[in-house]
Structure formats: C-alpha cells, structure tokens
Amino acid sequence: MKLLCITDLHGQLGSLERILAAEANCDVILLGGDLTHFGTPAEAERIVLRCMRGVGRVFAVSGNCDSPAIDQKLRELDVSLFGQGVVWRDVGFYGVSAMPPWRGDMYELTEAQIGEALASGHQMVNGALHEVVLSHPPPHNTSVDQTSRAGHVGSTAVRQWIDQIRPGLVVCGHIHESCGVEELGPTTIVNCGPAGQGMYAVATLQSTFHAELKKAR
C-alpha cells in the first residue's frame, strides 16, 4: 500500500497539483490539516474533491488554520478521521484535528480532547492488522515538534498515545521547520513539511511502514 501524505497546504492549489502529478500512483491520500489558510469549507471541499480523482481513498483532518466548520465539511464528504476510524484493506485509519492550546485565536483543542478523539477513533478500528494515525499536531518531545524559539511544542496526548498504543505509522505536520522522519519503538512518525512549499511524504506498507520525505518541483 502506498500512502501520499500531505499537510500544511494552506490553500496553495498550485503546489497541490505539482505533488499530485509527482505521485500519480498511490492508494490513499492523507490530508493532515491546514488545508486552507483560515479559509472556508468550500475551499477545503475543492481540495478534497481534487484529491479524490483517481485514488482509492482520501482521509483528512483539519489544522489550526482551518476550523470546526471545515471539520464538519470533511465529515459530510466522508473523509474525516477526527475522532473517527475507518478500516481499509486491513489498515485502521483514525486521527485528530486542530492543535494544543496556544494563542486562543485558532482552532485549538485541550490535550484531554485530543486524547479522547484518538481513543474514539481507535475503538472503531480495533482489531485492524495495522494502524495509521493522522494527527495535525506532532507528538511532544520528538525531533518533529521543535521550533527555533519555543522548543518542543507538540501534543503530549499524541505522544502518550504513541507510547501506549504503538501504532505503525503517525502522519503529522503543523511545525513547518521540523519536517522529518523518526522511529519511536515500532512507530514510524513523519512530519511531512509544508505542502504549500511543495513538501510531502510517501509512506509504504509491506510488513511494516517506511516513510520518505519528498519535494515536488
């Protein structure tokens, strides 16, 4: 299975087209939040519908620069993983939107709410052979959640979830400057980088997950 992982697009449709052209043969597209830059549900819908062309499944969560209204649109489009889980080809996909509390003027969730969303989605994929978590915020205290000014700013709830549940793959974004791949026990974590600048990741599943960062030209 080949997963095309896109986060932090921030409405840059030209970048999306370059990424999709570079990775035409994929089974699943994962949209990990900040689809828009404080945009509308209609903008998010256009992005999702574009990704749906010629791919098996699209799954998505919203980011801090999106909104609860965009999460609702994702649910209407039957692609949302926020607090929900879907088993597809023996892989259980579930996830969480938004980000931990920061300034109070973006789409934010408490760490308790983040943990509850992950638990809710996980319950819906219980028994799946493999698990993929799609989380806008990266896990706390890893190489993929560091900022130059504030240090580690990822979600403690996401980190606790990885430590306890040990999913095969965690796809995240949010911290543009910390794109990368980290192995945490049996879990592969990939911060895809800002898709608005052409960054993305490809994850493949054979017996385990392997993730690679790429950039569309």
N, C-alpha and C positions, 0 to 999 in steps of 0.2 A: 504494500500500500504506500502510495506517495501523497504526502500532505504538503500543500502550499500554504505557508504561514505568513500572514500579512498583518502588521499592526501599525498604528500611528500614521495612517494615510493622510489625515487632516484635510480631506476633500480634494486632494491632488489627483484628479482623474487621469491626467497625462501620465503620471508615474504608475498608476494602476494599469493602464494599457501596456506600458513597457514591461511590467512584471508579468502580466498575463501572456504577453507574446513570448517572453523568455521561457516560460514554463507551461507550455500548451498541454502537456500530457500529465495530468495529475488526477487523483481520485477524489480528493477532498480539498476544499479551500477553507481555511480557518481565518476569520477576521477578528483580530484580538483587541478591538476597541480604538477609540479616537478615529472612527471612520470619517467624521466631519470635524470641522474646527468651529465649534459652537453653532453647528448648523441645524437643519430641520430634519424631521422624519422623512420627508420626501427626498432629501439629498441622500440619506442613508439607504433608502429604498433603491435609488438608482444604482448605487454601488453594489448592493446585494444582487440585484437583477442582472447587472453586467457580469458578476462573478458566476452566476448560475448557468451561463451559456456553456454547454459542452463539458460540464463536470458532474461527477456522481452526486456529491452533496456539498452544500455550503453550511457552515456553522459560524455563529457570531456572538460576540458580547459587545457591550458599549464601553467607552472610556470616560475619563473625567472631562474631556472636551465634548462629549456627547450629552445625553440627557435621559431621564426616565421615559420621556415620550419616544425617544429613539429605541429604547429597550422594548417598549410596547409595540412599535412597528416591527421590530425583529421577531417578536412573538407572532404577530399577525402573518408574517412571511414564512413562519415555520422554520426559522433558522436559529432561534435564540437558544443559548446554553446557560443563560443566567438563572441559576437555581434549578436548572432542569438537566436531564440526562437523556441521551439517545444512544442506543447500541446499533452500530452499523458495521457489518462484516466482522463481527466478533470483537469490535473495539468499542468501548464505552466512552463517549464524549460528554463532558459536563464542564461548567465554568462559572465565572463571576465577573461582573462588570465594575465600572467606577474605579475608585481608589480609596485608600485610607484617609482619614481626616487630615486636612492641611489648612487651606485658607478659608474654607466655608462658602466659597462662591463658585464651586464647580460641582460636578457630580461625584459625591463622596458617600462612602458607607463606613460605619463603625467596623472595627475588627470583628466584633461579635456577629454583625450582619454578613460579613464576608465568610466567616466560618459556617454560618447557617446556610448560606447559598451553596457552598461546596458540599455540605452534608446532604442537603436536599437533592442535589444533582446526583451525587454518588449513590444514594439509595435507589435511584431509578436505573442505574446501570450495574447493580450488584450482580456479580457472577460473570461479568464480561471477561474475556480472556486477557485483554489489555485495556489500560485506562489512559485517556488523554485529558488533561486539564487545560482549558483555555481561560486564562486569567489576565485581565488588563494589568493589574499591578504585579510586579515580580516578587518573589519571596525575599523576606528580610535577611540581611547579613549574608549575602552571596556576592559573587563577582558581577551579577547582572542587575544590582539595585543601587549602585553607588553614584552619587553626584559629587561634583568637584567641591561644592560648598557645604552641603548638609550631610555628607557621608551616606550611610545606608538608610534608605527611605522606603524600602519595600514593605510588604504586608507581613506582619507577624503571624496572622491567621493562615496565610498561604504557606509560610514556612512550616508552621506547626502541622499543617495538613500533609505536606510532603514527608516530614519526619515520621508521622504516624501511619499514613496510608501507603506511602511509597508508590505513587502512580508511575507508569512507564515513561510518560512524557508530560512536561509542563511547557506550554507556549505562552509567552508573556511579552510585554512591551513597556510602555509608559516612560521609562527612563532612557531617553534617546542616546545619551552618551555612554551607556553601559550595555550596548548590544554585545552578545556573545553566547557561548555555549558552556555550560557547567554540568558536571556529573556529580550528583549528590546521592551516594549509595547507588541503588538501582535506577534512580530517576535521572533522566536527561532533561535539563532545563535550557530553554533557548529564549533569549530576549532578541526579537527579530530585528530591532533597529527601526528607524523611521521610514516607513514605506513612501512617505511624501518626498523623500530624497532618493528613492529607488531601492532602499534596503528591504530585504525579505529573507526568509529561511525556507529551506526544504527539509522535511523530515521523512524518513523512510522507515518502514517497519518490515523486518524479516522475523527473526526470533526475538529481537529487541529493537529499540528505536535508535536511529542515528540522525543527528541534525547538523545542517551545514548552513552557514550564513552566505548570502549572495547579494549582488547588486546589479540591477538592470541598467543597461546603458542606453 
